[in-house]
Each structure stands twice: as structure tokens, then as C-alpha cells.
Amino acid sequence: MPQTATESPRENIYTWSEPVIMFTWQVFLFLALKNAIFHGFEESSSLIATITTFIRPVFAFASPLIAFIFIAGYAFVFALPAFGKSNRLLLDCMGFFLLARTLIGFVILNLLIINPLSDNMLLLRQFLCFMPALILGWGWLYWRLDQGARCKGRQLLLFPEDSPNELREPLSTFDYYYHSAMVAFIFELSEVEPLTKPMKVLFLINAGMMLDLVGLVLTQAIGLAGTG
């Protein structure tokens, strides 16, 4: 039998934690993209650098606009429940927009490794900014898909917390982010089992992206050691 949703209907419509997580996610993404676009492709004659010269003014122009859109979005996120309306669609739009930006940031991070870097520590700073964004992004995606399915009587992920006992707390939103962090830090699936093929594919993509980031940093470290 599918497990029932672990959060009350009111919490599914509106939670305080989700906007805060999205705000944090947005900040880390902005820092990562800003570092790469403004400092990652300097002193290079590559095609990537040429493209970036056009992207920089667009990014500088669009960043305040995106910030304004998100501020307005947060205002509606907090206001809609007060009028008895759901903010689920708005939060989903904001979340999938952040997922798209996370994917763009991941591609840019990989392009840095094939581009001559004027700052040897740039890739490490990118890694430190981007890793939290990636953890928050995957955690939100797991939470949104699984909780949405549970609200409809289905289940996409099987957690140990789905069988609570006196030693375990009930499943909560935190467990999805905990799982995402375990994949990032120790490549451990935290005993979470995907129940459908699409979720298994997402698990593989998640692990592959984390392994790719670690490989980028190790490659850069080996290169610096070799030239030192």
C-alpha cells in the first residue's frame, strides 16, 4: 500500500521552510554564476571567452531584474495563503527556474576546466558556491516529486522513516535534503530506495553530477601540484 503524505495538506500548500531554501539556493547560484561569467574566462582567446564577453552585460542587466522578480514572487508566496489561495504553482515555477539555472551553472563549471584560468583558486571557489546549490536543488526536486506523488496515493521513494518505530522520527522534508547531502558528501544513498525507473535515472544523474564536480576539483588540484 502506498504511504500517505507525510505532511499535512496545509503544509503541502505552504511551508515556511521552502521559500527560505529557495532564497538560499538563489544566493549560491548567483555567486557561482557571477564568479564564472565575470572571472572565469578572462585572458582567453577561446570561443567560450568570446561568447562570455556578450553574456557579461546581459548577466549584469538581468541579475537585478531576476532579483526583482524573485522578491515579487516571495511577496506573493507569503500573501496568497493569507487570502486562502494556494501558492504551490508559484513555488513550483520558482523551483524549476532555479533548477534550470543550476543546470546552466553545472555546464559553465565544466567549461572552466578546459579554459585557461587567470585565477588558480577560481574553480575551488566555484565548487564551494555551487555544491550547496546542487544539494538544495536535488533535495527540493526529490521532495517535490515524492510528496506530490504521495498526495495522489502513490510513492516514488522509500525511506527508512516510512516504517517508523520508537527509534525513528516520522519522515519530514529534512530527510530529502539529508539524502541529497549524503550523495554529495559520501556518495551514500542513505538507505533511500527509488521505486520507479524515472527516479532511478534521477539517482544516477545526481550521483554522476556529484562525481563530475569532485573530478573537476581533483583535476585542478593535480594540475596545480604539477606546475608548482
ABEGO torsion letter per residue (X at the ends): XBBBBABBAAAAABBAAAAAAAAAAAAAAAAAAAAAAAAAABGBABAAAAAAAAAAAAAAAAAAAAAAAAAAAAAAAAAAAAAGBBAAAAAAAAAAAAAAAAAAAAAAAAAAAABBBABAAAAAAAAAAAAAAAAAAAAAAAAAAAAAAAAAGBBABBBAAABBBAABBBBBAAAAAAAAAAAAAAGBAGGBBBABAAAAAAAAAAAAAAAAAAAAAAAAAAAAAAAX
